[in-house]
Structures are given as structure tokens and as C-alpha cells.
């Protein structure tokens, strides 16, 4: 990943207009180049002695790899080729010294795509599908119908695709990974665990375009094969992890390995996280005032405009406030308990054990049987950073035994289905962690569906607002009213990249947003599922949610949510229903998907204007009568 670009907007504008980067009069153009690209080059590990030649080739458009290398086709007899065997070989045509700054080469990108746009690219960009079919050496490509061609490319492209992202972009959408396929030369450089070259992605501010840079890491003699490491990353230093990552290209057999999961050590919960403290257990917490209105400082506009219970008033001063509702994560609970003992706050210490997806799965597994993979309400989930071997073993066991093998791959810490993909292709899944940390969760291949008269049977999920009033003792409430989200295309297990078939979050894209009150939904649900009463289904949902918090408070921080008498927190949990596949009585089983902190409550306020009155009264006044909540 490329972590750079402080001036994304200027780059985009230049890319659209063709305007070169601004250069002051009398300034050395090479020095400007270095100033604009130094961070990127250093982060990518491009040695400085290559930079002058790189500058010359980029500014003059010099693609001269053909002078230094030859591309050879590897011929096989009928039936001789085996998966993973190379079809091409790149050889050096001259002796190359790794210390010679002349030997850095530009590789063009034949295709740059975002995953949600790839299928349409192949359909609508003239010649793209033909070029990709040839570049990827897809057998019998010329005899296939158009849809079959596109499907083959969609499956095969992950063996040729690599990601970059712009980490300094202004919002999560602009930080999403972009994938690229190198041209016919770059894509045919083969793998070695001891490579003599590296390729790294590079975005040139001069034209706003992406390239790959090829440069030697060891000396190469004329006629020697040119290789690169397909899985260059710190994790690949582990031999078994490297074997798993390389399974995208080279078959391996891990079916003999166990995919049972054990809870990681306590250090796992704090590694890579911001330092957080617990309240001082000796601090004397002052009750909220009863002789005046309670002052609320809220960084969320819908609280400021909708909290109208006469017991509260909004203040713009944090110092004057009795309740702080912050929109950013708070970590210093020790000093808060000592210096602000009269205040309340909208978050608990170490609540990230439920709001970060990999940690949520760990704490939820505590509610399953010993030695298993968690309770039946938790889809089987693997952390692709720490449990990659277990995942590959599970995938291969499913494949061998004929079980469904569809997975949904999600980032640890993003919501709204950002950078989330569904796949039953092992090569695809193994490539996705290279765009950032991921979990692989068993995709619900047999979900309970909802019939939309204008479309058919579609996926849906349910969002509940959950109110954590106390950890010790555990007091957690569910808001009785819930929200529905529907897919827009009838469900089946084809075209896994089609967003509106396999995902339900439609609030943030220009498409049809199906909305429905929960009362109308429960009536239609029971009409469509006459053997099931919604009240009983909801009881099972509430037991599941309570189970999450029981698991999340079983252990002390950082492995569990910390106690804080000054805290009251609101979360949104998203869940689905699936049909049991154990061969017994047909059952609906709720499935926990995720918990979100600071959820978007605009629709809640539109549907139910008293929503934030209910939330605040439950969390901070322990007033639950008539507040539309259920104690779990």
C-alpha cells in the first residue's frame, strides 16, 4: 500500500485537465520531483540511486524494458502443464548490477479497477476483455460466449491483480483500494521466494497516472530469469503463512491441519491499538443533578436537534456539561474519573472488543462450546492475519467434503460494506489481505429472504440499537424498534460482485432505497413465514445480543469491556437470519454480523422523534418505563 499524497485534490484536477504540477521559476525540476515523491519512494523501498533515472523516464515517457529483457513462452506437450507451472519467462538480455542506477524500468498498467466496477469495465470498455483473456492465458477463451468470457476473467484476475490505496485521502470512500493488472510484460514476471527484482506501484504526480517500477535487488547476468516475490509482506516471513498466501497460484494441501480456534493471548487485544486507561476505582462519582436541568454537550447534530425532554438542555460548553456525547474515541478514563467525577460520557473503556470485527468474533466465541468455533449465532470467522492457516485448512476441507464454500471478506474496522467482498475463489480471498487487514466470515448461503413484490425474494438485514447502561452489573437494553435494509436484486449465489444482490446498505449509493417500518415488516414476515412468530424470532435475537455482552465482559480489559460508572453507550448491531442446515427441524437462527459505535441515527429520528429522549433516559437516568426498550 502506498501511504502518501497530501494533495490528492490537486492530483485529480491535473489528471482531468492535463495540467502539469506547478513549478516555480528557476527551480530544478528533479528536486521538485523528489520533493513531491520522496515519501512515496521511501515507503515503497525504492533505493535513492534509482531516482534520477526514474525521473527521466517518467517525464520523457521512456518504456525501455524491451532493451533489457526478453519475454519467452514456455512450451508444454499435451497434458504436461500443471497448475502453478509458468507459461512465460522473462530473461535479462544484459548483465545488470543492482547498484547501477540506470536499471529501473517503467511497467504500464493494462487495467486499473475498483472491484465494484470491474464487471462493467469488461462489458463496456472496447477491447478490454479480449486483452485480459490473452494476458491471463485463459484456455479456450476465443470459443467462449461473452458472458462466459467475463466470468472467467472475473475469477482469474485475482492471480494478476495488485492493490494500492491513497491513505491520506479525505474520506473512507477515497481511501478504498484500487486494483491494477500490469501489462503483458509485467504480468509475466514469475515468482521466486528469493527474487532478484522487485515491482512496486507508483503514482506520478506529473500525469496523475499509476505505474509499476521494476528494479533489481541482486546482480543479474545475461540470460538469467527475472523474478519477483508475489507475496512480499512481513507475514510471509513465516514459512507456513507464505505457503498459504502462495496457494493463490501454487496448490498446497492443508486438509490435514486443524482449523479449530483458540483464544489469542491478552496481548493480542492491545497490539496496534491506542493506549487506553481504566477509571480510578477509588474515585467518588458524583450523581447527576436533580435540582436543575441536566446539561448535554453533544457533537452529534441529531442529538442537538432532537433531544427535547424537559429534563435536559443543550450546552456548547464541555466544561459546563453534565453529559458528554463525543463523536471521537475517548481513552483517558483514569483522569476523567478523577477530574470529572460529576460528568457522564457516551463510551466505555475497551469497548472496541465489540466494535472491531476481529475482536467481536473472539469475545463471541467464548459463548460456544470448548474447542469449537463459537456459538451457532456466530458465522464461522477467521482472522486472515493470525488465522490464515486455519482458514485455508477449513476452505480446503469444505471443498473436499462438498460443503458450501462462500465467504464474505471484511476489513476489521470499516462499516457500510466498504472494501467488503463475497467470494468462493481461494485465490481471490488470499489476495484481499494485501489491501489491508481482513476477516473471512462464512457467507450466509441459505439466508431467510423477504419477498418484495416488485423484485422477488431478496436478502435483508436488521439493525437494532443497543444501550449499554452498566458493565458491573451487566445491564444492557435493546431498543424495541428496529430498522430494515433490503437488497435490490433477487438473491442467488451467482455474480458475487453485484452489490445490490449481495449487500443491503443502500443509503450511501445512488439507487433505490427500500424503507419499511418495523410494524409493517413483522406483519409481512409472518405472512411469508406462517410457521414462525416474530416475537419468538426476536426473543432469539435478544438472547444472541445478550450473549455478545456476556462474552465481552467475561474477561478484564484489554480482553473485555471495562467497568465505568460514568459511562452509558449506544451501539448499532446488524444481524441476519439464516435457515438451519443440520438436517433436523427447520429453524431460523439469528446471525451476528457486527456492532457499530456512533451509528447513523438520522432515520431513527425521522421515524421516531422521541428516539434520543428514550436513549438518554435509559442510559443516564435509569428511567426505562415507556422508553421503548427491553432489558436483555
Number of C-alpha atoms within 10 A of each C-alpha: 20 19 15 20 19 14 13 17 12 15 22 15 13 18 16 11 9 13 14 14 16 9 11 9 7 6 9 10 14 14 13 15 20 16 10 19 18 17 15 20 20 11 12 17 11 20 14 13 15 18 20 16 14 21 17 12 16 16 14 9 10 12 13 13 18 12 10 15 19 17 19 12 11 11 11 11 6 6 6 8 13 10 8 12 13 15 14 16 18 20 20 20 19 15 12 18 15 19 14 13 17 16 18 24 24 22 24 19 18 17 17 17 16 15 18 14 12 18 19 11 17 23 14 10 9 10 10 14 20 16 16 24 20 13 19 19 12 14 11 9 18 12 9 12 9 15 11 12 20 23 13 17 21 19 15 19 20 22 17 20 19 22 22 22 18 20 18 16 18 13 9 14 10 14 16 20 23 18 20 24 24 21 19 18 18 22 18 22 22 19 16 14 13 10 17 19 20 20 24 18 23 20 20 18 21 18 19 20 14 17 22 21 19 20 24 23 16 15 13 20 15 13 14 16 19 24 22 21 18 22 20 15 10 8 14 16 11 9 9 14 19 20 18 23 24 21 17 21 19 14 13 14 13 20 17 10 13 13 21 14 17 14 11 11 8 14 10 14 19 14 9 8 9 8 10 15 17 20 20 14 13 8 15 12 16 13 12 19 11 8 6 10 15 18 22 25 23 22 14 14 10 16 21 17 12 16 23 15 14 9 14 18 16 18 18 13 12 16 11 13 20 23 26 22 21 16 12 10 14 16 17 14 22 18 15 21 24 16 11 17 18 18 23 26 21 24 26 27 24 25 20 24 26 26 21 19 24 25 20 24 28 25 24 25 28 23 22 16 11 11 12 13 23 22 17 17 26 23 20 18 24 26 25 23 14 14 18 21 23 21 25 26 21 22 22 20 20 15 14 10 8 9 11 15 18 21 24 20 28 26 23 18 14 15 20 13 15 16 22 21 23 24 22 19 16 20 20 21 23 23 19 25 20 16 18 17 16 24 27 30 22 20 20 18 15 16 21 20 23 21 15 15 7 7 12 13 18 23 26 22 22 17 17 21 23 24 23 21 26 19 20 11 8 14 15 23 23 23 19 15 17 16 18 18 20 25 26 25 19 17 21 14 13 10 14 17 19 16 20 20 20 26 25 23 20 19 12 8 8 7 10 12 16 14 12 13 12 15 11 9 17 14 13 14 17 13 12 13 14 10 10 14 14 16 10 10 15 13 12 16 21 19 13 24 24 20 21 23 24 18 22 30 21 14 15 13 21 20 24 24 22 22 21 23 19 26 22 24 22 23 19 23 21 19 21 21 23 18 16 17 11 8 6 7 8 11 15 17 20 26 22 22 17 18 25 22 21 18 13 12 17 12 11 17 17 12 14 13 15 17 20 22 18 21 25 25 17 24 23 18 12 10 13 17 11 8 18 16 20 15 13 17
